[in-house]
Amino acid sequence: MQYLDHEFKAAITKHFLFKSKVKSYVYGVDTALAPILDHRQCNFGIWIKDYGFPLYGHIPAMLQLNKVHEEIHEYATYLVNLKKSGKDEEAINGLAGLEERADQIIQLLHTIQAESQS
């Protein structure tokens, strides 16, 4: 049980790091874009592929988590493109949408964790 809690906390931390990278880029910090633009290259995406699906792929929320994870990267790409186009204020205002999607990911992780313990 303690190991399980640790793994889900690690996944949440990886997700928070992704959000931080997106926000940093939008606010003008030089940030590597590959983990922002490609859902397979971010640490959370690697967690999903290497840990999440092998252990929890039978839980319906895991498929939903993967879908929302891809969507948040699509949205992050949209924000990056706004920033690249000089639409800084629009990109900053769009961070609220990033948070909404991020909240879905956290909720799904909690659902997967709860279902894996039942």
Order of alpha helices (4+ residues) and beta strands (2+ residues): alpha-alpha-alpha-alpha-alpha-alpha-alpha
